[in-house]
Amino acid sequence: MEMKKELLSIFKGILYVCVVYWTVVTFTTGTFTTWLILMGFNILYLQWTNSLTFPSVFKNGILIGGLLIFFKFLSRFGGSGYILGIIAIVAVILFSRRKKFLDIKHQGETMIWGKPLKDFKGKPPKIKIVR
């Protein structure tokens, strides 16, 4: 996994949250109208990335609706509520990629010790450096 791709993916997630925040603050027209505006942005993005399908639009529609309800709930706490919301969404993104991180970690450990560290009962064996 390349670090640049991961950072770009996290940046896209944060940018997506900022678009949701900007839309909620700017268009105080109600939750449903805001959802429609965000769905329009989402459909344009899916068309641009050539991944416009009904299941992806449906899934993203549910996700956007959940985010709007989540931010509507957190708006009671003012600006700190939005910051908490962004932190929560970033934590969900990182937690969802935890399995991929552990797989890469175990692969590196296997390259060093022959098997992952979780398979050793106690400490890992000492590495002998031979010249």
N, CA, C and O of each residue as an XYZ file, in Angstrom:
524
protein
N       0.860     -1.175      0.000
C       0.000      0.000      0.000
C       0.895      1.223      0.000
O       1.804      1.346      0.821
N       0.633      2.103     -0.910
C       1.444      3.299     -1.002
C       0.921      4.366     -0.053
O      -0.287      4.551      0.098
N       1.840      5.053      0.573
C       1.490      6.082      1.549
C       0.777      7.254      0.883
O      -0.135      7.838      1.470
N       1.183      7.606     -0.339
C       0.556      8.733     -1.027
C      -0.918      8.441     -1.299
O      -1.762      9.325     -1.155
N      -1.231      7.203     -1.691
C      -2.623      6.850     -1.960
C      -3.454      6.897     -0.681
O      -4.599      7.349     -0.700
N      -2.889      6.437      0.417
C      -3.604      6.474      1.692
C      -3.845      7.910      2.143
O      -4.948      8.248      2.574
N      -2.825      8.752      2.048
C      -2.984     10.154      2.432
C      -3.994     10.860      1.534
O      -4.781     11.681      2.005
N      -3.970     10.539      0.239
C      -4.943     11.131     -0.674
C      -6.350     10.675     -0.322
O      -7.292     11.465     -0.383
N      -6.500      9.415      0.044
C      -7.812      8.898      0.430
C      -8.314      9.568      1.704
O      -9.492      9.917      1.789
N      -7.454      9.752      2.686
C      -7.849     10.428      3.924
C      -8.170     11.891      3.636
O      -9.114     12.439      4.205
N      -7.395     12.532      2.756
C      -7.670     13.917      2.386
C      -9.030     14.032      1.708
O      -9.770     14.983      1.960
N      -9.367     13.061      0.840
C     -10.674     13.074      0.193
C     -11.785     12.935      1.224
O     -12.822     13.588      1.107
N     -11.583     12.097      2.226
C     -12.582     11.941      3.279
C     -12.786     13.207      4.067
O     -13.919     13.595      4.350
N     -11.687     13.860      4.426
C     -11.793     15.119      5.169
C     -12.425     16.199      4.298
O     -13.227     16.996      4.787
N     -12.076     16.234      3.024
C     -12.679     17.193      2.110
C     -14.178     16.929      1.975
O     -14.968     17.870      1.896
N     -14.567     15.671      1.948
C     -15.984     15.317      1.865
C     -16.731     15.812      3.100
O     -17.838     16.339      2.988
N     -16.132     15.643      4.273
C     -16.750     16.130      5.503
C     -16.859     17.651      5.470
O     -17.865     18.208      5.908
N     -15.835     18.324      4.956
C     -15.877     19.781      4.865
C     -16.964     20.245      3.889
O     -17.603     21.270      4.124
N     -17.180     19.503      2.799
C     -18.259     19.846      1.865
C     -19.606     19.701      2.564
O     -20.490     20.543      2.404
N     -19.758     18.625      3.342
C     -21.000     18.441      4.096
C     -21.189     19.605      5.067
O     -22.283     20.164      5.151
N     -20.160     19.970      5.786
C     -20.241     21.077      6.750
C     -20.579     22.386      6.047
O     -21.450     23.128      6.500
N     -19.889     22.675      4.932
C     -20.119     23.905      4.193
C     -21.548     23.959      3.674
O     -22.197     25.003      3.723
N     -22.027     22.843      3.183
C     -23.389     22.822      2.653
C     -24.410     23.014      3.761
O     -25.378     23.753      3.583
N     -24.214     22.370      4.892
C     -25.152     22.521      6.000
C     -25.166     23.959      6.504
O     -26.232     24.493      6.810
N     -24.006     24.590      6.596
C     -23.933     25.957      7.099
C     -24.474     26.946      6.068
O     -25.237     27.847      6.416
N     -24.086     26.786      4.814
C     -24.476     27.744      3.790
C     -25.947     27.618      3.414
O     -26.681     28.606      3.409
N     -26.367     26.415      3.104
C     -27.749     26.194      2.690
C     -28.564     25.768      3.909
O     -28.729     24.575      4.163
N     -29.059     26.718      4.639
C     -29.888     26.394      5.793
C     -31.331     26.249      5.337
O     -32.241     26.881      5.875
N     -31.518     25.399      4.331
C     -32.827     25.215      3.720
C     -33.552     23.996      4.268
O     -34.693     23.733      3.889
N     -32.924     23.272      5.126
C     -33.550     22.075      5.656
C     -32.737     20.848      5.308
O     -31.896     20.880      4.409
N     -32.990     19.785      6.011
C     -32.200     18.576      5.847
C     -32.425     17.935      4.486
O     -31.468     17.507      3.841
N     -33.681     17.861      4.035
C     -33.958     17.178      2.776
C     -33.353     17.918      1.588
O     -32.775     17.290      0.701
N     -33.478     19.243      1.557
C     -32.906     20.020      0.454
C     -31.390     19.935      0.472
O     -30.760     19.837     -0.581
N     -30.807     19.973      1.647
C     -29.358     19.828      1.757
C     -28.925     18.454      1.268
O     -27.897     18.319      0.604
N     -29.717     17.429      1.599
C     -29.419     16.067      1.135
C     -29.468     15.999     -0.385
O     -28.623     15.353     -1.005
N     -30.461     16.666     -0.994
C     -30.561     16.669     -2.455
C     -29.360     17.366     -3.097
O     -28.837     16.899     -4.109
N     -28.927     18.477     -2.513
C     -27.774     19.202     -3.055
C     -26.521     18.326     -2.962
O     -25.751     18.239     -3.918
N     -26.320     17.681     -1.815
C     -25.150     16.808     -1.650
C     -25.220     15.589     -2.562
O     -24.194     15.127     -3.061
N     -26.416     15.071     -2.781
C     -26.559     13.945     -3.718
C     -26.205     14.387     -5.132
O     -25.632     13.611     -5.897
N     -26.538     15.618     -5.486
C     -26.136     16.141     -6.791
C     -24.632     16.200     -6.926
O     -24.083     15.795     -7.951
N     -23.944     16.710     -5.883
C     -22.480     16.717     -5.888
C     -21.934     15.288     -5.987
O     -20.969     15.033     -6.709
N     -22.551     14.376     -5.267
C     -22.099     12.993     -5.248
C     -22.267     12.339     -6.619
O     -21.374     11.626     -7.077
N     -23.400     12.575     -7.274
C     -23.627     11.989     -8.596
C     -22.636     12.557     -9.604
O     -22.136     11.828    -10.461
N     -22.349     13.858     -9.508
C     -21.333     14.439    -10.386
C     -19.967     13.800    -10.150
O     -19.241     13.515    -11.102
N     -19.617     13.576     -8.885
C     -18.326     12.948     -8.569
C     -18.278     11.509     -9.084
O     -17.269     11.085     -9.648
N     -19.370     10.754     -8.893
C     -19.392      9.376     -9.377
C     -19.322      9.325    -10.897
O     -18.692      8.428    -11.457
N     -19.961     10.274    -11.569
C     -19.880     10.335    -13.024
C     -18.455     10.661    -13.463
O     -17.963     10.107    -14.446
N     -17.790     11.564    -12.733
C     -16.434     11.960    -13.070
C     -15.456     10.799    -12.903
O     -14.506     10.675    -13.676
N     -15.682      9.942    -11.892
C     -14.789      8.803    -11.654
C     -15.239      7.543    -12.376
O     -14.669      6.473    -12.159
N     -16.251      7.649    -13.232
C     -16.777      6.521    -14.007
C     -17.228      5.363    -13.130
O     -17.027      4.204    -13.492
N     -17.830      5.652    -11.993
C     -18.352      4.596    -11.119
C     -19.803      4.866    -10.742
O     -20.228      4.554     -9.629
N     -20.556      5.442    -11.664
C     -21.953      5.778    -11.421
C     -22.826      4.548    -11.666
O     -23.087      4.176    -12.810
N     -23.268      3.930    -10.584
C     -24.204      2.814    -10.636
C     -25.286      3.052     -9.601
O     -25.107      3.840     -8.673
N     -26.417      2.365     -9.763
C     -27.501      2.555     -8.807
C     -27.105      2.141     -7.386
O     -27.405      2.872     -6.443
N     -26.430      0.971     -7.198
C     -26.047      0.610     -5.820
C     -25.110      1.635     -5.168
O     -25.213      1.897     -3.969
N     -24.199      2.210     -5.957
C     -23.285      3.200     -5.362
C     -24.039      4.477     -5.002
O     -23.759      5.084     -3.968
N     -24.989      4.895     -5.836
C     -25.781      6.084     -5.522
C     -26.649      5.827     -4.298
O     -26.785      6.698     -3.440
N     -27.239      4.636     -4.211
C     -28.090      4.288     -3.077
C     -27.293      4.246     -1.775
O     -27.716      4.791     -0.755
N     -26.133      3.589     -1.827
C     -25.273      3.483     -0.640
C     -24.805      4.870     -0.188
O     -24.839      5.183      1.002
N     -24.373      5.692     -1.134
C     -23.906      7.029     -0.789
C     -25.047      7.917     -0.310
O     -24.836      8.794      0.528
N     -26.262      7.701     -0.833
C     -27.415      8.452     -0.358
C     -27.714      8.165      1.099
O     -28.012      9.074      1.874
N     -27.632      6.883      1.472
C     -27.839      6.513      2.880
C     -26.718      7.081      3.743
O     -26.968      7.566      4.846
N     -25.485      7.024      3.246
C     -24.343      7.558      3.989
C     -24.477      9.067      4.191
O     -24.243      9.569      5.290
N     -24.850      9.786      3.143
C     -25.009     11.243      3.252
C     -26.144     11.582      4.203
O     -26.024     12.503      5.011
N     -27.246     10.845      4.115
C     -28.351     11.084      5.039
C     -27.936     10.858      6.482
O     -28.295     11.636      7.367
N     -27.176      9.787      6.720
C     -26.680      9.523      8.073
C     -25.752     10.619      8.562
O     -25.820     11.032      9.719
N     -24.874     11.095      7.664
C     -23.973     12.182      8.042
C     -24.740     13.453      8.372
O     -24.405     14.151      9.329
N     -25.770     13.758      7.585
C     -26.555     14.959      7.859
C     -27.263     14.870      9.203
O     -27.283     15.836      9.966
N     -27.837     13.721      9.487
C     -28.503     13.545     10.783
C     -27.489     13.629     11.912
O     -27.759     14.231     12.952
N     -26.313     13.022     11.706
C     -25.250     13.052     12.710
C     -24.807     14.491     12.982
O     -24.687     14.893     14.139
N     -24.560     15.280     11.905
C     -24.138     16.658     12.092
C     -25.266     17.526     12.629
O     -25.012     18.479     13.364
N     -26.504     17.213     12.276
C     -27.648     17.960     12.820
C     -27.712     17.763     14.331
O     -27.993     18.703     15.075
N     -27.447     16.524     14.785
C     -27.407     16.241     16.216
C     -26.258     16.978     16.890
O     -26.430     17.548     17.968
N     -25.071     16.969     16.251
C     -23.901     17.609     16.849
C     -23.952     19.129     16.775
O     -23.187     19.801     17.466
N     -24.836     19.685     15.951
C     -24.917     21.139     15.852
C     -25.431     21.770     17.143
O     -25.293     22.978     17.339
N     -26.015     20.977     18.014
C     -26.446     21.483     19.320
C     -25.262     21.971     20.150
O     -25.412     22.851     20.999
N     -24.091     21.400     19.903
C     -22.914     21.716     20.695
C     -22.066     22.818     20.067
O     -20.973     23.105     20.555
N     -22.552     23.442     18.992
C     -21.835     24.527     18.347
C     -20.681     24.034     17.482
O     -20.723     22.928     16.944
N     -19.658     24.864     17.355
C     -18.508     24.530     16.525
C     -17.746     23.327     17.024
O     -17.204     22.560     16.228
N     -17.694     23.147     18.349
C     -16.977     21.979     18.883
C     -17.699     20.689     18.514
O     -17.063     19.640     18.416
N     -19.006     20.741     18.309
C     -19.743     19.554     17.869
C     -19.338     19.136     16.473
O     -19.208     17.944     16.191
N     -19.136     20.119     15.587
C     -18.689     19.785     14.230
C     -17.276     19.211     14.242
O     -16.972     18.281     13.496
N     -16.418     19.764     15.088
C     -15.058     19.230     15.200
C     -15.103     17.794     15.723
O     -14.376     16.932     15.230
N     -15.948     17.535     16.713
C     -16.111     16.157     17.206
C     -16.624     15.239     16.106
O     -16.205     14.085     16.010
N     -17.527     15.746     15.280
C     -18.043     14.951     14.169
C     -16.971     14.590     13.174
O     -16.909     13.453     12.708
N     -16.121     15.549     12.841
C     -15.024     15.284     11.903
C     -14.056     14.276     12.496
O     -13.600     13.372     11.796
N     -13.735     14.418     13.778
C     -12.838     13.459     14.442
C     -13.469     12.069     14.448
O     -12.775     11.076     14.229
N     -14.769     11.987     14.696
C     -15.448     10.688     14.708
C     -15.418     10.037     13.329
O     -15.210      8.829     13.222
N     -15.623     10.820     12.278
C     -15.615     10.254     10.927
C     -14.215      9.791     10.543
O     -14.067      8.731      9.933
N     -13.196     10.554     10.884
C     -11.819     10.132     10.605
C     -11.497      8.860     11.388
O     -10.816      7.976     10.867
N     -11.974      8.754     12.628
C     -11.743      7.536     13.418
C     -12.426      6.332     12.772
O     -11.864      5.237     12.767
N     -13.615      6.516     12.234
C     -14.303      5.410     11.554
C     -13.533      4.984     10.311
O     -13.409      3.791     10.031
N     -13.009      5.969      9.556
C     -12.218      5.639      8.368
C     -10.976      4.841      8.756
O     -10.661      3.829      8.129
N     -10.272      5.299      9.792
C      -9.054      4.591     10.222
C      -9.379      3.214     10.775
O      -8.635      2.263     10.533
N     -10.486      3.085     11.519
C     -10.856      1.786     12.079
C     -11.252      0.807     10.978
O     -10.989     -0.391     11.087
N     -11.886      1.313      9.914
C     -12.275      0.421      8.826
C     -11.064     -0.086      8.049
O     -11.141     -1.128      7.398
N      -9.957      0.632      8.109
C      -8.735      0.192      7.421
C      -7.773     -0.536      8.354
O      -6.635     -0.815      7.979
N      -8.220     -0.841      9.554
C      -7.369     -1.503     10.538
C      -6.938     -2.892     10.077
O      -5.783     -3.276     10.264
N      -7.854     -3.647      9.478
C      -7.540     -5.002      9.019
C      -6.450     -4.979      7.950
O      -5.544     -5.812      7.963
N      -6.540     -4.022      7.026
C      -5.535     -3.904      5.981
C      -4.176     -3.565      6.600
O      -3.150     -4.092      6.170
N      -4.169     -2.685      7.611
C      -2.927     -2.326      8.290
C      -2.317     -3.546      8.975
O      -1.109     -3.768      8.886
N      -3.150     -4.342      9.661
C      -2.631     -5.523     10.353
C      -2.091     -6.558      9.373
O      -1.091     -7.214      9.664
N      -2.732     -6.714      8.221
C      -2.227     -7.651      7.214
C      -0.851     -7.239      6.723
O       0.037     -8.078      6.574
N      -0.671     -5.944      6.471
C       0.629     -5.455      6.011
C       1.671     -5.600      7.116
O       2.826     -5.927      6.843
N       1.264     -5.355      8.377
C       2.183     -5.509      9.514
C       2.630     -6.962      9.656
O       3.814     -7.233      9.859
N       1.691     -7.889      9.550
C       2.044     -9.312      9.668
C       2.923     -9.763      8.501
O       3.790    -10.620      8.675
N       2.711     -9.201      7.330
C       3.545     -9.544      6.185
C       4.981     -9.089      6.415
O       5.922     -9.815      6.093
N       5.156     -7.887      6.974
C       6.502     -7.401      7.282
C       7.175     -8.239      8.353
O       8.365     -8.539      8.255
N       6.418     -8.620      9.378
C       6.980     -9.464     10.435
C       7.368    -10.825      9.891
O       8.375    -11.395     10.310
N       6.586    -11.349      8.969
C       6.908    -12.642      8.360
C       8.196    -12.541      7.555
O       8.988    -13.483      7.536
N       8.410    -11.430      6.901
C       9.640    -11.251      6.137
C      10.857    -11.174      7.053
O      11.951    -11.579      6.661
N      10.677    -10.656      8.273
C      11.814    -10.514      9.190
C      12.055    -11.803      9.969
O      13.179    -12.304      9.993
N      11.008    -12.355     10.613
C      11.190    -13.489     11.516
C      10.696    -14.817     10.961
O      10.870    -15.841     11.621
N      10.106    -14.846      9.812
C       9.630    -16.104      9.249
C       8.163    -16.378      9.547
O       7.529    -17.173      8.852
N       7.626    -15.744     10.552
C       6.200    -15.836     10.866
C       5.808    -14.601     11.672
O       6.670    -13.947     12.258
N       4.510    -14.276     11.707
C       4.093    -13.066     12.432
C       4.399    -13.154     13.919
O       4.492    -14.248     14.477
N       4.556    -11.992     14.562
C       4.873    -11.947     15.990
C       3.769    -12.553     16.843
O       4.042    -13.042     17.940
N       2.524    -12.532     16.363
C       1.433    -13.095     17.152
C       1.570    -14.605     17.307
O       0.976    -15.187     18.215
N       2.348    -15.252     16.429
C       2.536    -16.696     16.513
C       3.606    -17.100     17.530
O       3.678    -18.270     17.906
N       4.434    -16.162     17.979
C       5.424    -16.452     19.011
C       4.747    -16.365     20.371
O       3.938    -15.469     20.613
N       5.074    -17.286     21.247
C       4.441    -17.311     22.578
C       4.934    -16.166     23.457
O       4.131    -15.450     24.055
N       6.199    -15.999     23.532
C       6.774    -14.946     24.377
C       7.343    -13.837     23.519
O       6.643    -13.207     22.726
N       8.636    -13.618     23.699
C       9.324    -12.603     22.923
C       9.695    -13.169     21.554
O       9.834    -14.382     21.394
N       9.851    -12.299     20.584
C      10.330    -12.789     19.298
C      11.796    -13.191     19.391
O      12.513    -12.685     20.255
N      12.254    -14.076     18.537
C      13.668    -14.475     18.606
C      14.585    -13.294     18.269
O      14.200    -12.364     17.560
N      15.771    -13.362     18.785
C      16.752    -12.304     18.532
C      17.246    -12.422     17.111
O      17.411    -13.521     16.581
N      17.477    -11.302     16.512
C      17.992    -11.273     15.144
C      19.505    -11.271     15.211
O      20.108    -10.396     15.832
N      20.114    -12.258     14.569
C      21.574    -12.322     14.518
C      22.039    -11.728     13.210
O      21.654    -12.177     12.130
N      22.864    -10.722     13.321
C      23.400    -10.075     12.120
C      24.742    -10.702     11.814
O      25.669    -10.638     12.623
N      24.843    -11.307     10.648
C      26.071    -11.994     10.253
C      26.645    -11.261      9.050
O      25.937    -10.926      8.100
N      27.962    -11.021      9.121
C      28.629    -10.366      7.992
C      29.263    -11.347      7.107
O      29.871    -10.971      6.104
